[in-house]
Amino acid sequence: MKARSVPFDALKVGDESSFIREVTEGDVRAFAQLSGDTNPVHLDEDYAAQTPFKGRIVHGTILNAHVSAALATKLPGPGTIYLEASLRFRKPARIGDVLSTHLQVTEKIEDKKFVRLSVEVRNQDHIVLATGLALVIPPPKSEEIVLADRP
Amino acid sequence: MKARSVPFDALKVGDESSFIREVTEGDVRAFAQLSGDTNPVHLDEDYAAQTPFKGRIVHGTILNAHVSAALATKLPGPGTIYLEASLRFRKPARIGDVLSTHLQVTEKIEDKKFVRLSVEVRNQDHIVLATGLALVIPPPKSEEIVLADRP
């Protein structure tokens, strides 16, 4: 996959992009393994059935992971440095959900060359699952970069 | 591994806990795979060598993942529901760093039964890599839960 890096000077308030990705059973297992987050609400169907969610839910931080991917592959693109992440989890994602992470540039901080973006994550039914903000340093120059498909 | 769930009524402002975990090469690859974040600053040594970091850095969201694990396995423990995550990335983590994620209860929101915690992530040299806040719903009751070692 190729992606274009958009440097600070080329970004405009209002620029937007979306990143679409399914959350699979394997993603939840891999996230639990790499993080050490073995919360039974994510892994244990019997435990999760007793909660108000009435079944397993996806780790909220997997939504943060999609935001990170959206920044790195869509806007501002490869080479972006993530400075600050905030995300409010409004409704749970379920395994098999196809999430759409929408980014929009809301502020250019001229003296520091930082950019702030709003974040909204929706599921395939257009339900808003999470909203937040990201502060980043955009990539240093405009270039097309070939990204690893299977890291 | 066993972990104890601490419900709202048993939590006190000032309660604290730490979660320690190494970030491995495999974690970075697994994170890239599950998120789709194939930013070359994390995966491509040649690209990363040209950045101000002079080498590959760990995805910031892996620090969020450790925070999630700290909440789920340490304080308030298994069954915790993550409502809001904010994290400021101050210095990059490197592959092989052993991160210590420290949580402290800063506020109990009585009417909603939510709890706010401060978050600080340090590396093995005690350098602060990230600071932030977490808002959670603690587990419903005090219980000891056996967590999956290999999800």
Interface residues (C-beta under 8 A of the other chain):
Chain A: M1 F19 R21 G26 D27 R29 A30 F31 A32 Q33 L34 S35 G36 D37 T38 N39 P40 V41 L43 D44 Y47 T51 H59 G60 T61 I62 N64 A65 H66 V67 S68 A69 L71 A72 T73 P78 G79 T80 I81 Y82 L83 E84 A85 S86 L87 R88 F89 P140 I145 L147 A148 D149 R150 P151
Chain B: M1 F19 R21 G26 D27 R29 A30 F31 A32 Q33 L34 S35 G36 D37 T38 N39 P40 V41 L43 D44 Y47 T51 H59 G60 T61 I62 N64 A65 H66 V67 S68 A69 L71 A72 T73 P78 G79 T80 I81 Y82 L83 E84 A85 S86 L87 R88 F89 P140 I145 L147 A148 D149 R150 P151
